[in-house]
Structures are given as structure tokens and as C-alpha cells.
Amino acid sequence: MIVNLGLLGFFKYSGFIMDNFNMLTNLNIETHAFNLPIGISFYTFQTISYVIDVYRDKIPAQRSPFKLLLYVSMFPQLIAGPIVRYTDIAKQIDNRKITSRSFSKGINRFIIGLSKKVIIANIAGELSDKFLGGTMMEYTVAGAWFGIFMFAIQIYFDFSGYSDMAIGLGKILGFDYKENFNYPYISKSASEFWRRWHISLGSFFRDYVYIPLGGNRKHYIRNLLIVWFLTGLWHGASWNFVLWGLYFGILIFIERVFLSNLLNKLPKIFSIFYFVIIVLVGWVFFYFTNLSDALNILKIMFGLGNFDLINLETKIYIMNNLYFAIIAIVLSTPIIKNLVKSFAIYVKNSDTLNFDPSYIRTIVNAGLLLLSTALLVGQTYNPFLYFRF
């Protein structure tokens, strides 16, 4: 544990620690910013889970160093998750099966993930930078809300797209990775959101930090704050990420104490409105790495300052991208998935329609792959949001 966390701390947090030490002591000790080894947070957590599970006798130790390295360095999910536990794939390392069906499912899932990243996330990212990347004096209230909404779209489709590609590549190679996202934006509370968002990270902190500390049985508030402090810090060596984590931890505590019961008694629209507000406010601390910028944009969003509600330029940009926003909202819900399932069942039970729905999926996949490839070639904007990890 010391070796694993020591390496992570050295590369990822040493500069952050020294900067804060200098600030507290008024010293000026020179710090060096190290380039992060690719995927260090993900494979560090994987090796930690392996060591702990072996220690707890949940799994036997892997005696082959090459097979252990295969687990740690599997390229599909190495740099962007999901966090894969050894217990999930231990049997598949020696006894995996690659079938034409799993291969086909893997290709389908990979193309969906690639399309999420290139077609939706990159476009949303350009729009969010348009509204949030300028000087504060250029902002409007509507523009600030639309910009952070676009960032919410970007980060979901970016990260879930990477997870889909990892799961798809895993299937192609004979590995079954667990799902990492479950339509988080249909949630009605912060608690539900974190049961649906980055599931592998949430379950890691639950099983290896929260429950060993005592969980709900003792020192509940302390345990909750520790977990959400670490969740925020894991996302980046900056105080804005720590505040982002503690922000959700406090919300989850308030919901457990009384807010969930109150929201359940009110019409559903109140829960939806509450969730949209808290999640967009939360993403402000994720977008702006400078804390003062984050607080300033929150003031603008809630009308605390001499800023226009909307101007002509903002109105034109929002109207021109309204259809894209609506499509992104629909795609972030299970509506399309349910329609595809219903159509497949209808075709199967129909006496008049006599064709295989998989042909349609093949055509759609080919179209998505061509469009994604064209955009990758033509776009200059293709950010990798998870370089911090």
C-alpha cells in the first residue's frame, strides 16, 4: 500500500503538497511538476484492490508475474477506466472465450463509444469553451448556464464513451468488464447520481475505504467526508476538485437526513429541477481549475452582478445549437435503447416484417464509424479530459 500510494503521491500530488506548504509557511521552496505516467490513478487503484483482496483471502495470489502484468496493463481500460478488479477477470485470464457473437458485440459497443466521444462530446466541448472560455466581462446569465450545461454533456459522453470503447475492446479480446455508467442524468438526487456515475470508482471507495472505516455503523459523518474528500482529490491535485467532492458528500448527507423524504412527497418535477441545479453547479468546480473563477461564474449564473440575462450573440448561438442540445439530452437517457428493444421484439413477433434487425444495426454502425472517422480527421478540437488522472 505504501509503495502504490507513494508512487501515486509522488507523481500526482507532490507539487500540490509543496505549493500548499509554501503558502502556509511563507517559504519559497522550488517545486517540480512531473508529467503523469499514463493511467497512473487507474492502475494504482487496480493494484491496490488486488493486494487487499489477496490479503483478505478473497482471491488466491496470482503466481505468474506475466499474468498479473496482463491484468494491470490491459490497454483497453488502462488510461480512462473503468477500474477493473482482479476478482472480475481472474478466471478470464486463463479461460476466456472469443466467439463471433462477443466479437460482434464488442465492435458494436466500441463504435457507440467512439461516436459518443467524437460526435457528441467534442462538439459539446467546443460549445462550452465558447461560452465559458472568454473573459468574465463577456458573460451573460443564459450563456453561463448553457456553457456549463454543454460541459455536463461533454464530460458524460466523453467519459462514458471511453468506458464503452474499453468494454467493447474487452469483449473483442474475450474479457467482460462491468458497466461504468447507467444513465446518470436521469437521476433525481445526488445519491442516485453517484450510484449511476463512474460506478467502478464509487464501488472502490465504498469497499476499500468507507466500509472498513465503519460505514453507516459508526462515525458515519466522518467516514462520508473522508470518502468524498478522497473522491475529489482523486480527480485532480487541486482544491477545486476537493471542494467538488465535499460538495457532493454534503449533499448526500443532507439528502439522507431529511431532503430525500421531502422530495419524495413533492411532485416529481421538483426532484428533477433540484437535480439539474445541483449537478450543473457541481460541474462548475470541475470545469474551472481556479477556485476564484468557479465562484465568479456561480455569481453570474445566479444573477449576482451587473451581467445581462442574455444578449443577441448568446441568443443566436443557443438557438443555432438547440437541436444538438435536445438530441444530446435524449441520447443521455435510455429512450433510444428502449425503442430499439421494443422494435426488435415487434419485428420478432410480426407476421408481416420478415428481416433480421441486426442488418439495421450493421448499417447504423457503418454510418457512425464513417462519420466519426471523418470528424476525427477534420477536427482540430479533440481534448482528452482525463489526462489529470
N, C-alpha and C positions, 0 to 999 in steps of 0.2 A: 504494500500500500504506500509506503514511504517513497519507494523508487518510482512508482507510477505517478503519484500526485506530485512528487518532487520535480519530475521532468515536465509535467504539465505546468506547474507553477513557475518553473524557471523560464520556459519559452513564452508562456502566455501572460503571466501576471507579475514578473519581476519588475518591469518598467512601471507598471501601475502602482505597485507597492512602494517603490523608491520615490516616485513622484509625490505620493501622499506623505511619505516620511519627510521629504524635503519641505513640503508645505507646512507640516506640523512643527518641525524643528527649526525652520528658517535657514536650513542649510542648503547648499547647492552642490550636492553630490552628483557627479555626472552619471547619467543612466544610458543604457544602450538598448535600443529597440530591436529585438530579434525577429526575424522572419519566422512565422509559424510553420512547422512541418505540416504538410497537407493532411488534414483529417485528424489532427492530434487529439482533439477532445473526444471524437467518436471512438477511436481505437483504444484510447486510455480507459474510457468507461467500459469498453468490452473486456479488456484485460482485468479490470477491477472486478467485474461481475464474475469472470471465470475464477479468479483467485478466491473470492468469497464463497462461491458455490462449491468449490472443491473443499474449502475449509469446513463448510457446513455439512459435508458429505452428501450434497445433493447430486453430485456427479463424480465419477472417478476421474482422476487426473489423466490428461492426455500424455502418453509416454513418448509419442513421436513429435519431436520439435517441428518437423515439416508440416504435420497436420495441424499443430497449434498455430503455426505461422499462416497456414491457409485460412484458418478461422479469423485471425487478427487482420490479415491484409487482403481479404476478399475485396476486389476493386469495385464491384457494383455499388456497395453502400459505404465505401471507405471514407469518402470526402464529404458526404452530405446526409448520411443516415439512410434508413433508420438504425438505431443502436440495436445490434443483434446479439443476443445472449448465446453462450455456448450450448446451454441446455436445449435451445431451439433447433440447433443444426448438428448436434453431436452425432446422431445416427446417420444423417445425410452425408457427412464427410466420408464415411466408409460405404454406405449403401444408398446412394442416390440413383434415381431412375430418370432418364431423359426420354420422354415419349414425344411423338409428333403432336399430341394434344397439348402437353405442357409447353412445348416449344412454340406452338401457335399462340397459346395464351400469353406467353412471355413476350412475344413480338407485339401482340395487341396492346399489352399493358405498357410496354416501352414507348410505343408510338403515342399513346394517350399522354404519358408523362412528358414526352418531348414537345407535344402540341401545347400542353399547359404552360410549359416554360417559355417557348418561343412565340406562340401566337397570342397568349393572354398576358403572361407575367411581364414580358419585355415591353409590350405596348402600354400596359398599365404603369410600369415603372417610368417610362418616358413622360407620361401624363402627370404622374405625381411629382416628378422633378420640375416639370413646367410650372406647377402651382406652388411648390414648396422650396424650390432651389434658388429663388431670387432673393433680393433684399427684403427685409420686413416691411419697408415702406410701400412696396408694390402689392401687398397682400390685400385681399378682401375677405370678409367673413365666409361668404359662399365658396370662394376659391380655396381657403384653408381647409374647409370641411371636405370639399371634393378632392383636394390633393391627398389628404390623409386617407380618404375612402379608397382612392386609387392605389395608395401604398398597401392598404389592407388586402386589396385584390392581388397586387403584385406578390406580396410575401406568401400568401396562401398558395397561389398557383405555382410560384417558384419552388417552394419547399415541397409541396405535395407532388409537384411534377418530378422533382428529383427522386422522391420516395417511390413514385410509380415506376420510374425508369430502373431504379435499383431492384424493386420487386420483380419487374419484368425480366431483367438480365439474370436475376437469381433463378427464375423459372427456366430460362433457356439453358442454364448450367446445371439444373437439377436441384436447386435449393429453394425452399419455401420460407420466405421472410414474412413476418407478421405485418399486418396493416399498421400504418403510422398516422393516418388521418381518417376521420369518419365524419365528414361534412361539418366541421366545427362552427360554421357561420349560421347554422340553423339552431344553435343553442339559444337558451333563454336565461342563462346565468353564467357567471364566471366559473362556477364549479363544473357545470356541464361542458363549457368550452374547453376546460383543461382535461376532461375525460375524452375529448374528441381531437384535440390538437397535440401533435408531437407525442403520440401515445407511448412510444418507446422511452422517451426521456422522463415523462411523468411516472411511468411504472418503475423506472430505475430508481428515482429518488424515493418513491413510496417504499420499495422493497429493501433498499440498501441504506436509507437514511431515516425516513420517517418512522417506520415500524420499529427498527432497532432502538430508536430514541425513546420509544414508548407509545407512539401513535396517538390514538384517541384516549388511551387508558390513563396516562399521567403526563403532566406538563404539556398539555395539548397546544396551548398558545405558543410556548417556546418552540416546540417541535415544528409547528406550522411556519413560524417566522424563519427558523433555520433553513427549512427546505426551500422556501421561496426566496430567501437571500441567496442561497446556492444556485437556484434555478436562474435567477437574474444574472449572477456572476458568471455562470457557465456560458451564457450567450455573448459575453464580451467583457474585457477588462476596463470597465468604465462605470462610474457611479450612476449614469442614467439607466444602465441595464439592471443594476441592483435595485434602483427605485421602481423600475418596471416590474421586477419580480415581487418586491414587497407590496406594490400596489395591488397585484392580483391576490397575494396572500391575505391582505387586509380585507379585500372584497369577499373572498371565500369565507373568512371568519365572520364577517357581518351577515352574510347570507345564511350561514349555519345558525347564528344566534337568533335572528328574527326575520331577515329580509325575504328569505325563500317562502316562509309561511305567508307573509304579507302579499307577495307577488302571486302566489297560488290562489289567493282569494279574489284578486282583481282580474278584470278581463285580460285575455292573452296579449292584447296589443301593448299593455303596459310592460310586460316582460320583454317583448321584442324591442320596444323603444329603449328600455333600460339597458339591454344587452348591447344594442348598436352604439349607444353613447359610451359605455364603459370600454368596449373593445377598441373603438376609434381613439378615445383618449389614451388608452394604453399604448397604441401603436405610435403615438407622438413621441414617447420616450424611446422607442425603438428606432425611429427614423432619424431623430436629431441626437447625435452623439454629444453635443454640447448642451449641458443642462439649462443654461440661460436661454438658448434658442428654443428649447422644448417648452419652457414656461411662457416665453413670449408668444409662441404660436397658440398655446392654450388660451391666453388672454384674448387673442384675435378671434379664435373660434367662438368664444363666449361673449364677444362684443365688448370687451373691457379695453377700450381705447378709441382713438379717433380714426376708425377704419370704415370704409364703405361696406355696406351689406353686399353689394355686387356692382361691378362696372360692366361696360359694354364688351370689353375684351374677354372678361371672365365668362359672361353670359354666352358669347359666341362659342368659346371653347367647350363649355359644358354642353350646349345644345348639339354641337358637332360630334360629340363623343357620347351622347346619351344612349344611343343604341348599343354601343360597345359596353357601357356600364350595365345596361339591362341584361345583355347576353351573359356577361361575367357573373352577375347575381344569380341568374338561372343555372349556370353551369356549376356554381358553388353549392347547389342544393341537389338532392337525389332525384329531381324531377325527370331529367333525361334518362337516368338509369332505370327508373320505374317504368317510363314509357317504352324503353327498349325491351324490358322483360315482358310487359303486357303485350307488345306487338308480337314477340316470339311465341308466346302462349296462344295468341289469337291465330297466328299462321299455322301452328301445330294442330289446332283443333278445327281449323277451317276446311270445308269441303271444296271450296272454290279456289283458294290460293294454294298452289302446289309448287312451292320452291323452297330452297334452303335459305333461311335468314342470314346464315354465315356469309353468303355471297355479298350481301349488302355491307356487312362489317368489313369484308376484304376491300371493297371499293372505297368505303369511307376511310379506312386505314391508309390506302394508297394515296388518296387525296390529301389527307392530313400530313403524310410523310413528305409529299412533294411540296406542299405549302410551307411546311416547317423548314425544309432544306433551302427553299428559295429565300425565305426570310433570314435564315442563318447566313446565307451568302451575301444578302443585300444589306442587312442591318449592321450598323456600327455600334449600336447600343445593345450589349449582351452581358449585363452585370452578373457576378457570382456573389450573392448576398451572404453566403456562409463561409467566406474566407476567414472571418473572425474566429471560427470555431476550430 
